[in-house]
Amino acid sequence: MDLGAYAIMEIPEVMDYINKHYGDIPRPRGVRFMYVESPIEGSDNSQAACFNKYTGQHVIYIHTRCGNCGCGYGSKHSNYVYCRGKDWEEKHKDLFLDHYTDEYDSTYCDHYFKAVVDDEYNKLIDDLKRVLSNHEEE
């Protein structure tokens, strides 16, 4: 589980924005705004490579319990199909970019969507940057 993403998901304004643009997320476990994220250093796995590809961009990462469970993305036995992860991505296909099943627990999945850049998004980015810069100063 991505605890940082889980913590951000607890901010009401974040979830207002997410729900407004990405609808009813199946089995949500966390959210990250990739514009303020830094690349994962020193990791050579493909999940980190997928994450790093979107850092610094207007992309939303949504962590769910909708992985392929080692069965593949087309299997009706996977969380991805059974728990509606596939349907959710297809419903938002105009914003959907990529997904990656967690390499350590295949019941989880990282989904990447284009950010809807509006005033609400820009305020959230400014707030997140401020929090992150305050944290770095400590």
Rosetta blueprint (number, residue, H / E / L):
1 M L
2 D L
3 L H
4 G H
5 A H
6 Y H
7 A H
8 I H
9 M H
10 E L
11 I L
12 P H
13 E H
14 V H
15 M H
16 D H
17 Y H
18 I H
19 N H
20 K H
21 H H
22 Y H
23 G L
24 D L
25 I L
26 P L
27 R L
28 P E
29 R E
30 G E
31 V E
32 R E
33 F E
34 M H
35 Y H
36 V H
37 E L
38 S L
39 P L
40 I L
41 E L
42 G L
43 S L
44 D L
45 N L
46 S H
47 Q H
48 A H
49 A H
50 C H
51 F H
52 N H
53 K H
54 Y H
55 T L
56 G L
57 Q L
58 H L
59 V E
60 I E
61 Y E
62 I E
63 H E
64 T E
65 R L
66 C L
67 G L
68 N L
69 C L
70 G L
71 C L
72 G L
73 Y L
74 G L
75 S L
76 K L
77 H L
78 S L
79 N H
80 Y H
81 V H
82 Y H
83 C L
84 R L
85 G H
86 K H
87 D H
88 W H
89 E H
90 E H
91 K H
92 H L
93 K L
94 D L
95 L L
96 F E
97 L E
98 D E
99 H E
100 Y E
101 T E
102 D L
103 E L
104 Y L
105 D L
106 S L
107 T L
108 Y L
109 C E
110 D E
111 H E
112 Y E
113 F E
114 K E
115 A L
116 V L
117 V L
118 D L
119 D H
120 E H
121 Y H
122 N H
123 K H
124 L H
125 I H
126 D H
127 D H
128 L H
129 K H
130 R H
131 V H
132 L H
133 S H
134 N H
135 H H
136 E H
137 E H
138 E L
